[in-house]
Amino acid sequence: MVNLIVKCSKAATATIPIVFSIGGDAVKLGLVSSLNRPGGNLTGTSFLYNTLAPKRLEMLHELVPNAAVIGFLVNPKNPSSQSETADVQTAARTLGLRMVTQNATSDHDIDAAFAGFVQQRVDAITFAADAVFNKHHDQLIALAARYAVPTMYFAREFTAAGGLMSYGGDMANAYRLAGIYAGRILKGEKPSDLPAQLVTKVELVINLKAAKTLGLTFPITLLGRADEIIE
């Protein structure tokens, strides 16, 4: 949803400076011509969310290797949804998993999607990165707990709020850098002169309390790679 808002903002004006911070590929989404030379009136930061979807699936499979059917929740209105879904489907085939995809654009859709996952007897769930899911993270965590299904999230905020596991980019640092750019533009610099930045740091966060509730034990291979362990 954030990516879509930025694209609409770009279409609305070619003169007002816009500083973005997104979880997708700014060049691929058409926001800037290149990272080093953004051109136009947009610049900002991006962090690794959407492109990590296959890796999130791999880690979820590592935690629950006997899971054969994986649910994938996606917001079809997100410009990155098609490519992210295709990447996850490719990763699933490589791992010998069957994917069940459900769409959601609102809180009501999320309830219906989880009901669909239950009907399809999914063994675990992961998500496409999307601001709508960020907004409703409490609902998603509660549904995962209600149905006792292992779930992999794309941002630390989910795990900190009680979710099982997350793997995603350092959003806080991306926002900080975007704020610095906004200040520089307000002082007279042009967006076209400020290279768009890609924050490459990623974080694996594990919640041991959530794992215990589900009767799961994290393997040493995952614990050793975790950037943060919540007990």
Secondary structure, 3 states (H helix, E strand, C coil): CHHHHHHHHHHHCCCCCEEEEECCCCCCCCCCCCCCCCCCCEEEEEECCHHHHHHHHHHHHHHCCCCCEEEEEECCCCCCHHHHHHHHHHHHHHHCCEEEEEECCCHHHHHHHHHHHHHCCCCEEEECCCHHHHHCHHHHHHHHHHCCCCEEECCHHHHHCCCCEEEEECHHHHHHHHHHHHHHHHCCCCHHHCCCEEECCEEEEEEHHHHHHHCCCCCHHHHCCCCEEEC
